[in-house]
Amino acid sequence: MDTDGSHITPLTHLPGLDEWPVFSPDGRRIAFVGAGPGTYTINTMDIDGSHLMRVPTPVGAIVSPTFSPDGRKIAFGYSDYREQGELAGTWQIYIMDADGSHLTRLTNARAFNTFPAFGP
């Protein structure tokens, strides 16, 4: 929408919820979480809603994606409620390339690790 609230334009038409939108550093792409029945995915698209791409992500709950300053990586909070043992039901921070490759867990603690942010 325009800064005055006019010209509201829906960009997604996926089933379920589309939430946690974030702009890429160059302002050309948006990453967001798509939440359907039992599934969460990170999706990216151009700022006009075109070129929608589902980024391969692990099965589980995903929140708060954010782009790295160069736009080449996406970090996010993740929880696998099916996980057994000490970390069951906790949230961890993961990072991956913007295309979904090279997924890496950054935290490993019994805690609510979400809302990652990149520093300079």
N, C-alpha and C positions, 0 to 999 in steps of 0.2 A: 504494500500500500504506500501511498505517498506519505510524507512526514506529517501532513495535516489530517491523516486518517481517511482520506478519500481514495477512491480507486482500489478497493480491496479486491485482490485476485487470488483465488485458491491455486496452489501450485501442485498439490498432490491429490490423487484420487484412488489411493490404495485402500483395501479393506482394513479395518481396525484403526488404531491410533497412529498418528504421525506426530512425533514430539521431539523436544530437545534440539531444535534447529540451530546451526552455527554456520557463519560465513567463513569461507576460506580466506587466508590473508590477502590474496589478490582480488577478492570480491567477486570472483567469477563462478564459484561453486558454493553449494550449501550441503552440509552433511546433517543427517537427522536420523533418529531412531524410529523405525516402523515396528509397531507392536500389534501382532495379530493373535489369534487364539493359540496360546502356548509358545509363540515364537517372537523373538526380538531380532531385528537386523539393523545394521547401519546401512543407510542408503546415501548416495550422493546424486546431485543433479545440478544443472546450470541454474542460474538465478531466475530464469524465466520458466523453470519447471521441465525443460527439455533434457534429453540425455540422462534419464533416470538410470542409475546403476545400483544394484544390490551388491554390497561389499561382503565377501565371505567372512562370517564371524562365527564364533563358537555358539553352541546352543545354550541358552540361558537368558537371564535378564540383563539388559544393557541400558546404561544411562549416561548422560553428559558427555557426548563425544566432543572433542576439540581438535582442531588442526594444529600442527607444529607451525612455527613462524615461517618456514619455507613452503608449507602446504603439502609436503611429501609424506607426512605421517599423521595418523589419527590416534589419539589416546582416548580411553573411555573407562567407565566403571562397569564391572561385570560381576555377576553372581550366578553360580551354577547350583541351584537348590537340590540337585540330585547328588551333589558331591558328598562323600562320606568322610567321616573322621573329624579331625580337629578344625578344619576350615569350613565345615558344612554350614551353609547359610550366611557366610560372610561375603563381603564385597571386596574385590581386588581391582587394582589399576592395571590395565593392559595397554600396549602400544602396538601398532602395526603400520605397514606401509599403506598409503591411501587406497591401494588396489586390493587390500586384504591380505597380502602376503607378509611373511616374516612376523607373525603374531608372537609377542613376548609378554610374559607376566612381569610386572615391575614390583608389585608388593606381594607379601606372603605373610599376612598377619591376621589374627582373629580380630577384625575391626571392620568398620564401615568405611572402606576406602573408595571414595567416589569424587567426582568433580576435579579431575586433573587439570592442571594449568601449566603452560610452558613459561619459563623465564627467558630473559634476554640471552 
